[in-house]
């Protein structure tokens, strides 16, 4: 719901943007990419985001961030601002790899984190600035 409202808030600001959504547990799965939805045409994106299940399995946010880096950020217009919203429970299997992947994504985009479920806030703080959580 948060991501859906977040997209709506952006659309209400009359800014031009493109959105993509990826879910991950053992591996990333692209739900929609930049070519499908844009400002002014977000109803389908909101429906997809609102229907995403919380899988509750072991998550690998580093795998998802690596996917974002190589498959989405690498092909975007580099002069346009970019941001990534990582929704996670904060439980991390490979903190060292995650910190490296966060750094790589942050070189191309502003990274924000939102926690849910049985949130491990101390783990989130290891790889995201406090004002981005």
N, CA, C and O atoms as CSV, one atom per row, in Angstrom:
chain,resi,resn,atom,element,x,y,z
A,1,UNK,N,N,0.824,-1.193,0.000
A,1,UNK,CA,C,0.000,0.000,0.000
A,1,UNK,C,C,0.870,1.259,0.000
A,1,UNK,O,O,0.566,2.226,-0.699
A,2,UNK,N,N,1.957,1.246,0.788
A,2,UNK,CA,C,2.811,2.431,0.843
A,2,UNK,C,C,3.351,2.789,-0.533
A,2,UNK,O,O,3.284,3.948,-0.943
A,3,UNK,N,N,3.887,1.799,-1.256
A,3,UNK,CA,C,4.463,2.080,-2.575
A,3,UNK,C,C,3.409,2.609,-3.527
A,3,UNK,O,O,3.692,3.490,-4.339
A,4,UNK,N,N,2.202,2.086,-3.439
A,4,UNK,CA,C,1.109,2.569,-4.281
A,4,UNK,C,C,0.797,4.031,-3.985
A,4,UNK,O,O,0.648,4.836,-4.905
A,5,UNK,N,N,0.698,4.375,-2.710
A,5,UNK,CA,C,0.433,5.769,-2.325
A,5,UNK,C,C,1.611,6.669,-2.688
A,5,UNK,O,O,1.422,7.830,-3.052
A,6,UNK,N,N,2.812,6.138,-2.588
A,6,UNK,CA,C,4.008,6.888,-2.954
A,6,UNK,C,C,3.964,7.265,-4.434
A,6,UNK,O,O,4.229,8.412,-4.793
A,7,UNK,N,N,3.630,6.299,-5.291
A,7,UNK,CA,C,3.504,6.586,-6.723
A,7,UNK,C,C,2.415,7.614,-6.981
A,7,UNK,O,O,2.590,8.517,-7.799
A,8,UNK,N,N,1.290,7.481,-6.284
A,8,UNK,CA,C,0.205,8.441,-6.464
A,8,UNK,C,C,0.654,9.834,-6.051
A,8,UNK,O,O,0.311,10.815,-6.711
A,9,UNK,N,N,1.413,9.934,-4.970
A,9,UNK,CA,C,1.920,11.229,-4.533
A,9,UNK,C,C,2.824,11.864,-5.567
A,9,UNK,O,O,2.774,13.075,-5.781
A,10,UNK,N,N,3.647,11.057,-6.209
A,10,UNK,CA,C,4.489,11.580,-7.281
A,10,UNK,C,C,3.645,12.068,-8.447
A,10,UNK,O,O,3.902,13.138,-8.999
A,11,UNK,N,N,2.651,11.297,-8.820
A,11,UNK,CA,C,1.794,11.675,-9.948
A,11,UNK,C,C,1.056,12.969,-9.647
A,11,UNK,O,O,0.849,13.789,-10.543
A,12,UNK,N,N,0.659,13.160,-8.397
A,12,UNK,CA,C,-0.058,14.375,-8.010
A,12,UNK,C,C,0.828,15.613,-8.090
A,12,UNK,O,O,0.314,16.730,-8.129
A,13,UNK,N,N,2.145,15.440,-8.114
A,13,UNK,CA,C,3.072,16.568,-8.174
A,13,UNK,C,C,3.368,17.007,-9.606
A,13,UNK,O,O,4.163,17.923,-9.817
A,14,UNK,N,N,2.746,16.374,-10.579
A,14,UNK,CA,C,2.936,16.695,-11.998
A,14,UNK,C,C,4.398,16.609,-12.424
A,14,UNK,O,O,4.876,17.435,-13.202
A,15,UNK,N,N,5.090,15.620,-11.917
A,15,UNK,CA,C,6.462,15.393,-12.346
A,15,UNK,C,C,6.474,14.254,-13.359
A,15,UNK,O,O,5.597,13.391,-13.344
A,16,UNK,N,N,7.448,14.258,-14.216
A,16,UNK,CA,C,7.596,13.172,-15.184
A,16,UNK,C,C,8.472,12.095,-14.560
A,16,UNK,O,O,9.551,12.390,-14.047
A,17,UNK,N,N,8.020,10.872,-14.599
A,17,UNK,CA,C,8.823,9.781,-14.073
A,17,UNK,C,C,8.372,8.474,-14.691
A,17,UNK,O,O,7.301,8.378,-15.291
A,18,UNK,N,N,9.216,7.476,-14.529
A,18,UNK,CA,C,8.893,6.113,-14.918
A,18,UNK,C,C,9.102,5.240,-13.690
A,18,UNK,O,O,9.953,5.536,-12.851
A,19,UNK,N,N,8.335,4.178,-13.583
A,19,UNK,CA,C,8.405,3.326,-12.400
A,19,UNK,C,C,8.622,1.875,-12.809
A,19,UNK,O,O,8.224,1.449,-13.893
A,20,UNK,N,N,9.260,1.131,-11.918
A,20,UNK,CA,C,9.439,-0.307,-12.091
A,20,UNK,C,C,9.266,-0.944,-10.723
A,20,UNK,O,O,9.499,-0.293,-9.705
A,21,UNK,N,N,8.861,-2.208,-10.684
A,21,UNK,CA,C,8.700,-2.921,-9.416
A,21,UNK,C,C,9.311,-4.306,-9.535
A,21,UNK,O,O,9.121,-5.006,-10.530
A,22,UNK,N,N,10.043,-4.683,-8.507
A,22,UNK,CA,C,10.689,-5.993,-8.451
A,22,UNK,C,C,10.371,-6.599,-7.094
A,22,UNK,O,O,10.480,-5.925,-6.070
A,23,UNK,N,N,9.978,-7.864,-7.079
A,23,UNK,CA,C,9.857,-8.567,-5.802
A,23,UNK,C,C,10.996,-9.576,-5.738
A,23,UNK,O,O,11.534,-9.994,-6.764
A,24,UNK,N,N,11.352,-9.957,-4.522
A,24,UNK,CA,C,12.464,-10.884,-4.377
A,24,UNK,C,C,12.270,-11.737,-3.148
A,24,UNK,O,O,11.733,-11.281,-2.138
A,25,UNK,N,N,12.705,-12.964,-3.236
A,25,UNK,CA,C,12.871,-13.827,-2.070
A,25,UNK,C,C,14.167,-14.582,-2.329
A,25,UNK,O,O,15.233,-14.127,-1.914
A,26,UNK,N,N,14.098,-15.710,-2.997
A,26,UNK,CA,C,15.348,-16.383,-3.354
A,26,UNK,C,C,15.945,-15.792,-4.617
A,26,UNK,O,O,17.131,-15.986,-4.886
A,27,UNK,N,N,15.148,-15.075,-5.398
A,27,UNK,CA,C,15.626,-14.423,-6.610
A,27,UNK,C,C,14.683,-13.308,-7.004
A,27,UNK,O,O,13.507,-13.345,-6.642
A,28,UNK,N,N,15.163,-12.316,-7.735
A,28,UNK,CA,C,14.312,-11.191,-8.115
A,28,UNK,C,C,13.337,-11.570,-9.226
A,28,UNK,O,O,13.650,-12.389,-10.090
A,29,UNK,N,N,12.158,-10.967,-9.192
A,29,UNK,CA,C,11.172,-11.143,-10.257
A,29,UNK,C,C,10.627,-9.774,-10.620
A,29,UNK,O,O,10.027,-9.098,-9.785
A,30,UNK,N,N,10.833,-9.369,-11.850
A,30,UNK,CA,C,10.369,-8.069,-12.326
A,30,UNK,C,C,8.861,-8.126,-12.520
A,30,UNK,O,O,8.366,-8.932,-13.308
A,31,UNK,N,N,8.127,-7.275,-11.806
A,31,UNK,CA,C,6.666,-7.234,-11.911
A,31,UNK,C,C,6.221,-6.288,-13.021
A,31,UNK,O,O,5.275,-6.590,-13.748
A,32,UNK,N,N,6.880,-5.171,-13.155
A,32,UNK,CA,C,6.699,-4.285,-14.303
A,32,UNK,C,C,7.940,-3.427,-14.426
A,32,UNK,O,O,8.650,-3.195,-13.448
A,33,UNK,N,N,8.197,-2.953,-15.646
A,33,UNK,CA,C,9.413,-2.174,-15.852
A,33,UNK,C,C,9.081,-0.755,-16.292
A,33,UNK,O,O,7.914,-0.366,-16.354
A,34,UNK,N,N,10.118,0.008,-16.594
A,34,UNK,CA,C,9.962,1.422,-16.918
A,34,UNK,C,C,9.062,1.667,-18.122
A,34,UNK,O,O,8.435,2.723,-18.210
A,35,UNK,N,N,8.984,0.725,-19.041
A,35,UNK,CA,C,8.239,0.958,-20.278
A,35,UNK,C,C,6.731,0.814,-20.112
A,35,UNK,O,O,5.981,1.238,-20.991
A,36,UNK,N,N,6.266,0.230,-19.015
A,36,UNK,CA,C,4.845,-0.054,-18.878
A,36,UNK,C,C,4.024,1.085,-18.286
A,36,UNK,O,O,2.888,1.305,-18.706
A,37,UNK,N,N,4.570,1.801,-17.333
A,37,UNK,CA,C,3.791,2.822,-16.632
A,37,UNK,C,C,4.594,4.104,-16.501
A,37,UNK,O,O,5.819,4.073,-16.378
A,38,UNK,N,N,3.902,5.223,-16.528
A,38,UNK,CA,C,4.541,6.518,-16.314
A,38,UNK,C,C,3.536,7.424,-15.621
A,38,UNK,O,O,2.379,7.048,-15.435
A,39,UNK,N,N,3.976,8.613,-15.242
A,39,UNK,CA,C,3.072,9.568,-14.593
A,39,UNK,C,C,1.859,9.761,-15.491
A,39,UNK,O,O,2.000,9.889,-16.707
A,40,UNK,N,N,0.687,9.782,-14.911
A,40,UNK,CA,C,-0.544,9.933,-15.668
A,40,UNK,C,C,-1.148,8.609,-16.091
A,40,UNK,O,O,-2.293,8.574,-16.542
A,41,UNK,N,N,-0.408,7.522,-15.958
A,41,UNK,CA,C,-0.901,6.201,-16.337
A,41,UNK,C,C,-0.453,5.190,-15.286
A,41,UNK,O,O,0.291,4.255,-15.581
A,42,UNK,N,N,-0.916,5.396,-14.059
A,42,UNK,CA,C,-0.416,4.578,-12.952
A,42,UNK,C,C,-1.429,3.602,-12.374
A,42,UNK,O,O,-1.092,2.850,-11.460
A,43,UNK,N,N,-2.660,3.589,-12.875
A,43,UNK,CA,C,-3.664,2.737,-12.242
A,43,UNK,C,C,-3.246,1.270,-12.276
A,43,UNK,O,O,-3.419,0.563,-11.283
A,44,UNK,N,N,-2.704,0.801,-13.384
A,44,UNK,CA,C,-2.247,-0.585,-13.455
A,44,UNK,C,C,-1.095,-0.863,-12.515
A,44,UNK,O,O,-1.031,-1.933,-11.909
A,45,UNK,N,N,-0.182,0.087,-12.385
A,45,UNK,CA,C,0.954,-0.076,-11.474
A,45,UNK,C,C,0.465,-0.157,-10.034
A,45,UNK,O,O,0.934,-0.996,-9.265
A,46,UNK,N,N,-0.463,0.700,-9.669
A,46,UNK,CA,C,-0.993,0.672,-8.299
A,46,UNK,C,C,-1.686,-0.655,-8.016
A,46,UNK,O,O,-1.536,-1.212,-6.929
A,47,UNK,N,N,-2.442,-1.167,-8.981
A,47,UNK,CA,C,-3.124,-2.452,-8.785
A,47,UNK,C,C,-2.113,-3.577,-8.563
A,47,UNK,O,O,-2.312,-4.429,-7.697
A,48,UNK,N,N,-1.040,-3.581,-9.338
A,48,UNK,CA,C,-0.007,-4.604,-9.168
A,48,UNK,C,C,0.638,-4.481,-7.792
A,48,UNK,O,O,0.791,-5.482,-7.091
A,49,UNK,N,N,1.015,-3.273,-7.400
A,49,UNK,CA,C,1.671,-3.070,-6.105
A,49,UNK,C,C,0.766,-3.470,-4.947
A,49,UNK,O,O,1.227,-4.065,-3.974
A,50,UNK,N,N,-0.516,-3.147,-5.047
A,50,UNK,CA,C,-1.438,-3.464,-3.959
A,50,UNK,C,C,-1.705,-4.960,-3.843
A,50,UNK,O,O,-2.127,-5.431,-2.787
A,51,UNK,N,N,-1.464,-5.711,-4.914
A,51,UNK,CA,C,-1.743,-7.145,-4.876
A,51,UNK,C,C,-0.509,-7.994,-4.566
A,51,UNK,O,O,-0.615,-9.216,-4.466
A,52,UNK,N,N,0.663,-7.362,-4.412
A,52,UNK,CA,C,1.873,-8.133,-4.146
A,52,UNK,C,C,1.798,-8.794,-2.776
A,52,UNK,O,O,1.471,-8.136,-1.788
A,53,UNK,N,N,2.096,-10.084,-2.707
A,53,UNK,CA,C,2.048,-10.769,-1.414
A,53,UNK,C,C,3.346,-10.571,-0.637
A,53,UNK,O,O,4.408,-10.357,-1.222
A,54,UNK,N,N,3.245,-10.645,0.684
A,54,UNK,CA,C,4.449,-10.727,1.509
A,54,UNK,C,C,4.761,-12.209,1.625
A,54,UNK,O,O,4.016,-12.956,2.259
A,55,UNK,N,N,5.837,-12.627,1.027
A,55,UNK,CA,C,6.153,-14.042,0.925
A,55,UNK,C,C,6.621,-14.605,2.260
A,55,UNK,O,O,6.334,-15.758,2.580
A,56,UNK,N,N,7.335,-13.805,3.038
A,56,UNK,CA,C,7.767,-14.237,4.358
A,56,UNK,C,C,8.883,-15.264,4.329
A,56,UNK,O,O,9.114,-15.944,5.329
A,57,UNK,N,N,9.573,-15.394,3.220
A,57,UNK,CA,C,10.682,-16.330,3.116
A,57,UNK,C,C,11.985,-15.601,3.396
A,57,UNK,O,O,11.997,-14.400,3.667
A,58,UNK,N,N,13.076,-16.342,3.326
A,58,UNK,CA,C,14.377,-15.689,3.417
A,58,UNK,C,C,14.510,-14.737,2.244
A,58,UNK,O,O,14.257,-15.108,1.098
A,59,UNK,N,N,14.900,-13.532,2.530
A,59,UNK,CA,C,15.017,-12.544,1.464
A,59,UNK,C,C,16.478,-12.255,1.174
A,59,UNK,O,O,17.345,-12.372,2.040
A,60,UNK,N,N,16.714,-11.887,-0.031
A,60,UNK,CA,C,18.057,-11.531,-0.463
A,60,UNK,C,C,18.001,-10.169,-1.141
A,60,UNK,O,O,18.030,-10.080,-2.369
A,61,UNK,N,N,17.920,-9.100,-0.335
A,61,UNK,CA,C,17.843,-7.768,-0.931
A,61,UNK,C,C,19.061,-7.432,-1.780
A,61,UNK,O,O,18.955,-6.642,-2.718
A,62,UNK,N,N,20.217,-8.017,-1.471
A,62,UNK,CA,C,21.394,-7.736,-2.299
A,62,UNK,C,C,21.181,-8.241,-3.722
A,62,UNK,O,O,21.617,-7.595,-4.675
A,63,UNK,N,N,20.518,-9.383,-3.880
A,63,UNK,CA,C,20.224,-9.910,-5.213
A,63,UNK,C,C,19.282,-8.982,-5.957
A,63,UNK,O,O,19.459,-8.737,-7.150
A,64,UNK,N,N,18.280,-8.464,-5.257
A,64,UNK,CA,C,17.341,-7.533,-5.886
A,64,UNK,C,C,18.044,-6.239,-6.283
A,64,UNK,O,O,17.812,-5.717,-7.374
A,65,UNK,N,N,18.898,-5.719,-5.409
A,65,UNK,CA,C,19.613,-4.480,-5.727
A,65,UNK,C,C,20.588,-4.679,-6.886
A,65,UNK,O,O,20.755,-3.791,-7.722
A,66,UNK,N,N,21.218,-5.828,-6.931
A,66,UNK,CA,C,22.110,-6.124,-8.057
A,66,UNK,C,C,21.309,-6.162,-9.362
A,66,UNK,O,O,21.763,-5.660,-10.390
A,67,UNK,N,N,20.122,-6.759,-9.313
A,67,UNK,CA,C,19.249,-6.796,-10.484
A,67,UNK,C,C,18.867,-5.381,-10.914
A,67,UNK,O,O,18.901,-5.059,-12.102
A,68,UNK,N,N,18.506,-4.542,-9.954
A,68,UNK,CA,C,18.156,-3.148,-10.248
A,68,UNK,C,C,19.337,-2.438,-10.908
A,68,UNK,O,O,19.172,-1.755,-11.919
A,69,UNK,N,N,20.518,-2.603,-10.338
A,69,UNK,CA,C,21.717,-1.941,-10.860
A,69,UNK,C,C,21.985,-2.326,-12.311
A,69,UNK,O,O,22.226,-1.460,-13.152
A,70,UNK,N,N,21.944,-3.608,-12.601
A,70,UNK,CA,C,22.346,-4.082,-13.930
A,70,UNK,C,C,21.231,-4.041,-14.967
A,70,UNK,O,O,21.513,-3.903,-16.158
A,71,UNK,N,N,19.972,-4.156,-14.549
A,71,UNK,CA,C,18.882,-4.273,-15.505
A,71,UNK,C,C,18.003,-3.037,-15.623
A,71,UNK,O,O,17.304,-2.880,-16.624
A,72,UNK,N,N,18.020,-2.168,-14.639
A,72,UNK,CA,C,17.161,-0.985,-14.701
A,72,UNK,C,C,17.967,0.304,-14.703
A,72,UNK,O,O,17.799,1.137,-15.594
A,73,UNK,N,N,18.834,0.479,-13.723
A,73,UNK,CA,C,19.580,1.737,-13.635
A,73,UNK,C,C,20.593,1.891,-14.765
A,73,UNK,O,O,20.842,3.005,-15.224
A,74,UNK,N,N,21.166,0.808,-15.204
A,74,UNK,CA,C,22.183,0.890,-16.259
A,74,UNK,C,C,21.610,1.383,-17.585
A,74,UNK,O,O,22.333,1.965,-18.393
A,75,UNK,N,N,20.319,1.155,-17.815
A,75,UNK,CA,C,19.725,1.530,-19.100
A,75,UNK,C,C,18.894,2.808,-19.035
A,75,UNK,O,O,18.248,3.176,-20.017
A,76,UNK,N,N,18.905,3.474,-17.913
A,76,UNK,CA,C,18.081,4.677,-17.774
A,76,UNK,C,C,18.813,5.900,-18.314
A,76,UNK,O,O,20.013,5.854,-18.581
A,77,UNK,N,N,18.083,6.976,-18.468
A,77,UNK,CA,C,18.662,8.259,-18.857
A,77,UNK,C,C,19.499,8.752,-17.674
A,77,UNK,O,O,18.950,9.078,-16.622
A,78,UNK,N,N,20.795,8.808,-17.836
A,78,UNK,CA,C,21.675,9.139,-16.710
A,78,UNK,C,C,21.534,10.584,-16.240
A,78,UNK,O,O,21.976,10.914,-15.140
A,79,UNK,N,N,20.930,11.450,-17.047
A,79,UNK,CA,C,20.745,12.837,-16.609
A,79,UNK,C,C,19.473,13.015,-15.780
A,79,UNK,O,O,19.272,14.064,-15.168
A,80,UNK,N,N,18.624,12.007,-15.760
A,80,UNK,CA,C,17.391,12.074,-14.969
A,80,UNK,C,C,17.660,11.559,-13.561
A,80,UNK,O,O,18.390,10.582,-13.391
A,81,UNK,N,N,17.080,12.202,-12.549
A,81,UNK,CA,C,17.270,11.700,-11.187
A,81,UNK,C,C,16.629,10.324,-11.030
A,81,UNK,O,O,15.626,10.019,-11.676
A,82,UNK,N,N,17.208,9.509,-10.178
A,82,UNK,CA,C,16.684,8.161,-9.955
A,82,UNK,C,C,16.624,7.883,-8.465
A,82,UNK,O,O,17.468,8.348,-7.699
A,83,UNK,N,N,15.621,7.124,-8.065
A,83,UNK,CA,C,15.564,6.667,-6.686
A,83,UNK,C,C,15.068,5.239,-6.667
A,83,UNK,O,O,14.345,4.797,-7.560
A,84,UNK,N,N,15.474,4.524,-5.625
A,84,UNK,CA,C,15.076,3.143,-5.417
A,84,UNK,C,C,14.472,3.061,-4.030
A,84,UNK,O,O,15.055,3.551,-3.062
A,85,UNK,N,N,13.309,2.446,-3.934
A,85,UNK,CA,C,12.644,2.226,-2.655
A,85,UNK,C,C,12.719,0.734,-2.364
A,85,UNK,O,O,12.093,-0.069,-3.056
A,86,UNK,N,N,13.479,0.363,-1.346
A,86,UNK,CA,C,13.661,-1.033,-0.963
A,86,UNK,C,C,12.743,-1.338,0.211
A,86,UNK,O,O,12.939,-0.814,1.307
A,87,UNK,N,N,11.747,-2.178,-0.013
A,87,UNK,CA,C,10.846,-2.606,1.058
A,87,UNK,C,C,11.358,-3.946,1.570
A,87,UNK,O,O,11.483,-4.901,0.802
A,88,UNK,N,N,11.652,-4.019,2.853
A,88,UNK,CA,C,12.276,-5.217,3.416
A,88,UNK,C,C,11.927,-5.369,4.890
A,88,UNK,O,O,11.525,-4.410,5.549
A,89,UNK,N,N,12.085,-6.584,5.394
A,89,UNK,CA,C,11.926,-6.792,6.833
A,89,UNK,C,C,13.249,-6.563,7.562
A,89,UNK,O,O,13.301,-6.641,8.790
A,90,UNK,N,N,14.307,-6.283,6.822
A,90,UNK,CA,C,15.594,-5.963,7.427
A,90,UNK,C,C,16.437,-7.162,7.800
A,90,UNK,O,O,17.580,-7.004,8.227
A,91,UNK,N,N,15.897,-8.358,7.648
A,91,UNK,CA,C,16.664,-9.564,7.952
A,91,UNK,C,C,17.505,-9.904,6.729
A,91,UNK,O,O,16.975,-10.116,5.639
A,92,UNK,N,N,18.805,-9.955,6.917
A,92,UNK,CA,C,19.742,-10.065,5.806
A,92,UNK,C,C,20.560,-11.342,5.939
A,92,UNK,O,O,21.047,-11.669,7.022
A,93,UNK,N,N,20.709,-12.063,4.829
A,93,UNK,CA,C,21.510,-13.276,4.851
A,93,UNK,C,C,22.991,-12.992,4.624
A,93,UNK,O,O,23.839,-13.693,5.174
A,94,UNK,N,N,23.315,-11.986,3.830
A,94,UNK,CA,C,24.714,-11.697,3.497
A,94,UNK,C,C,24.948,-10.193,3.599
A,94,UNK,O,O,24.866,-9.475,2.603
A,95,UNK,N,N,25.240,-9.723,4.808
A,95,UNK,CA,C,25.376,-8.284,5.051
A,95,UNK,C,C,26.535,-7.677,4.267
A,95,UNK,O,O,26.422,-6.548,3.789
A,96,UNK,N,N,27.632,-8.389,4.126
A,96,UNK,CA,C,28.792,-7.851,3.408
A,96,UNK,C,C,28.433,-7.598,1.947
A,96,UNK,O,O,28.739,-6.535,1.408
A,97,UNK,N,N,27.789,-8.566,1.307
A,97,UNK,CA,C,27.393,-8.399,-0.092
A,97,UNK,C,C,26.349,-7.297,-0.222
A,97,UNK,O,O,26.384,-6.520,-1.176
A,98,UNK,N,N,25.424,-7.224,0.723
A,98,UNK,CA,C,24.383,-6.197,0.671
A,98,UNK,C,C,24.986,-4.801,0.748
A,98,UNK,O,O,24.577,-3.909,0.005
A,99,UNK,N,N,25.944,-4.606,1.630
A,99,UNK,CA,C,26.584,-3.289,1.756
A,99,UNK,C,C,27.257,-2.906,0.439
A,99,UNK,O,O,27.192,-1.746,0.032
A,100,UNK,N,N,27.898,-3.855,-0.226
A,100,UNK,CA,C,28.528,-3.578,-1.526
A,100,UNK,C,C,27.479,-3.227,-2.571
A,100,UNK,O,O,27.673,-2.291,-3.347
A,101,UNK,N,N,26.365,-3.968,-2.604
A,101,UNK,CA,C,25.320,-3.698,-3.593
A,101,UNK,C,C,24.613,-2.380,-3.317
A,101,UNK,O,O,24.239,-1.673,-4.253
A,102,UNK,N,N,24.425,-2.040,-2.051
A,102,UNK,CA,C,23.845,-0.736,-1.700
A,102,UNK,C,C,24.739,0.374,-2.222
A,102,UNK,O,O,24.254,1.341,-2.809
A,103,UNK,N,N,26.035,0.241,-2.013
A,103,UNK,CA,C,26.977,1.251,-2.481
A,103,UNK,C,C,26.914,1.410,-3.999
A,103,UNK,O,O,26.948,2.530,-4.507
A,104,UNK,N,N,26.821,0.307,-4.717
A,104,UNK,CA,C,26.726,0.362,-6.179
A,104,UNK,C,C,25.453,1.069,-6.630
A,104,UNK,O,O,25.496,1.903,-7.534
A,105,UNK,N,N,24.325,0.746,-6.011
A,105,UNK,CA,C,23.060,1.392,-6.374
A,105,UNK,C,C,23.118,2.872,-6.027
A,105,UNK,O,O,22.646,3.707,-6.798
A,106,UNK,N,N,23.695,3.207,-4.869
A,106,UNK,CA,C,23.757,4.610,-4.457
A,106,UNK,C,C,24.640,5.449,-5.372
A,106,UNK,O,O,24.536,6.676,-5.365
A,107,UNK,N,N,25.500,4.821,-6.153
A,107,UNK,CA,C,26.300,5.583,-7.107
A,107,UNK,C,C,25.454,6.045,-8.294
A,107,UNK,O,O,25.867,6.937,-9.035
A,108,UNK,N,N,24.275,5.447,-8.482
A,108,UNK,CA,C,23.409,5.795,-9.610
A,108,UNK,C,C,22.044,6.314,-9.189
A,108,UNK,O,O,21.326,6.884,-10.010
A,109,UNK,N,N,21.667,6.130,-7.922
A,109,UNK,CA,C,20.319,6.503,-7.478
A,109,UNK,C,C,20.322,6.779,-5.982
A,109,UNK,O,O,21.205,6.327,-5.253
A,110,UNK,N,N,19.326,7.523,-5.540
A,110,UNK,CA,C,19.100,7.702,-4.108
A,110,UNK,C,C,18.313,6.493,-3.626
A,110,UNK,O,O,17.286,6.150,-4.212
A,111,UNK,N,N,18.777,5.852,-2.580
A,111,UNK,CA,C,18.169,4.627,-2.076
A,111,UNK,C,C,17.453,4.904,-0.764
A,111,UNK,O,O,18.030,5.474,0.162
A,112,UNK,N,N,16.181,4.494,-0.692
A,112,UNK,CA,C,15.382,4.607,0.522
A,112,UNK,C,C,14.945,3.211,0.940
A,112,UNK,O,O,14.809,2.321,0.101
A,113,UNK,N,N,14.729,3.023,2.218
A,113,UNK,CA,C,14.248,1.746,2.719
A,113,UNK,C,C,12.983,1.924,3.525
A,113,UNK,O,O,12.837,2.891,4.272
A,114,UNK,N,N,12.074,0.991,3.370
A,114,UNK,CA,C,10.871,0.962,4.195
A,114,UNK,C,C,10.767,-0.442,4.766
A,114,UNK,O,O,10.901,-1.430,4.044
A,115,UNK,N,N,10.529,-0.520,6.057
A,115,UNK,CA,C,10.470,-1.805,6.722
A,115,UNK,C,C,9.052,-2.252,6.985
A,115,UNK,O,O,8.139,-1.435,7.104
A,116,UNK,N,N,8.876,-3.566,7.075
A,116,UNK,CA,C,7.568,-4.137,7.384
A,116,UNK,C,C,7.770,-5.491,8.047
A,116,UNK,O,O,8.886,-6.006,8.104
A,117,UNK,N,N,6.690,-6.053,8.540
A,117,UNK,CA,C,6.761,-7.358,9.192
A,117,UNK,C,C,7.518,-7.262,10.503
A,117,UNK,O,O,7.466,-6.236,11.182
A,118,UNK,N,N,8.216,-8.317,10.857
A,118,UNK,CA,C,9.043,-8.324,12.067
A,118,UNK,C,C,10.366,-7.660,11.722
A,118,UNK,O,O,11.362,-8.323,11.432
A,119,UNK,N,N,10.349,-6.359,11.761
A,119,UNK,CA,C,11.428,-5.525,11.246
A,119,UNK,C,C,12.679,-5.584,12.111
A,119,UNK,O,O,12.610,-5.467,13.334
A,120,UNK,N,N,13.809,-5.764,11.465
A,120,UNK,CA,C,15.112,-5.712,12.111
A,120,UNK,C,C,15.720,-4.353,11.778
A,120,UNK,O,O,16.463,-4.225,10.805
A,121,UNK,N,N,15.405,-3.335,12.587
A,121,UNK,CA,C,15.853,-1.974,12.282
A,121,UNK,C,C,17.361,-1.819,12.412
A,121,UNK,O,O,17.957,-1.007,11.703
A,122,UNK,N,N,17.986,-2.573,13.296
A,122,UNK,CA,C,19.435,-2.439,13.429
A,122,UNK,C,C,20.132,-2.906,12.154
A,122,UNK,O,O,21.149,-2.332,11.766
A,123,UNK,N,N,19.610,-3.926,11.505
A,123,UNK,CA,C,20.198,-4.383,10.246
A,123,UNK,C,C,19.972,-3.359,9.145
A,123,UNK,O,O,20.871,-3.111,8.341
A,124,UNK,N,N,18.782,-2.760,9.094
A,124,UNK,CA,C,18.524,-1.718,8.091
A,124,UNK,C,C,19.524,-0.580,8.241
A,124,UNK,O,O,20.010,-0.038,7.249
A,125,UNK,N,N,19.826,-0.222,9.475
A,125,UNK,CA,C,20.754,0.868,9.736
A,125,UNK,C,C,22.186,0.578,9.311
A,125,UNK,O,O,22.984,1.504,9.163
A,126,UNK,N,N,22.523,-0.687,9.114
A,126,UNK,CA,C,23.866,-1.032,8.654
A,126,UNK,C,C,24.109,-0.600,7.215
A,126,UNK,O,O,25.239,-0.292,6.837
A,127,UNK,N,N,23.050,-0.579,6.414
A,127,UNK,CA,C,23.267,-0.302,5.000
A,127,UNK,C,C,22.480,0.865,4.437
A,127,UNK,O,O,22.646,1.201,3.264
A,128,UNK,N,N,21.628,1.496,5.236
A,128,UNK,CA,C,20.907,2.684,4.779
A,128,UNK,C,C,21.095,3.818,5.774
A,128,UNK,O,O,21.090,3.585,6.983
A,129,UNK,N,N,21.261,5.042,5.283
A,129,UNK,CA,C,21.332,6.180,6.201
A,129,UNK,C,C,20.031,6.287,7.000
A,129,UNK,O,O,18.954,6.009,6.473
A,130,UNK,N,N,20.129,6.682,8.245
A,130,UNK,CA,C,18.956,6.762,9.121
A,130,UNK,C,C,17.859,7.633,8.519
A,130,UNK,O,O,16.679,7.312,8.658
A,131,UNK,N,N,18.223,8.728,7.852
A,131,UNK,CA,C,17.199,9.603,7.280
A,131,UNK,C,C,16.600,9.043,5.993
A,131,UNK,O,O,15.744,9.684,5.383
A,132,UNK,N,N,17.034,7.864,5.574
A,132,UNK,CA,C,16.460,7.218,4.392
A,132,UNK,C,C,15.660,5.979,4.762
A,132,UNK,O,O,15.278,5.207,3.883
A,133,UNK,N,N,15.400,5.776,6.053
A,133,UNK,CA,C,14.631,4.612,6.508
A,133,UNK,C,C,13.269,5.073,6.983
A,133,UNK,O,O,12.455,4.255,7.411
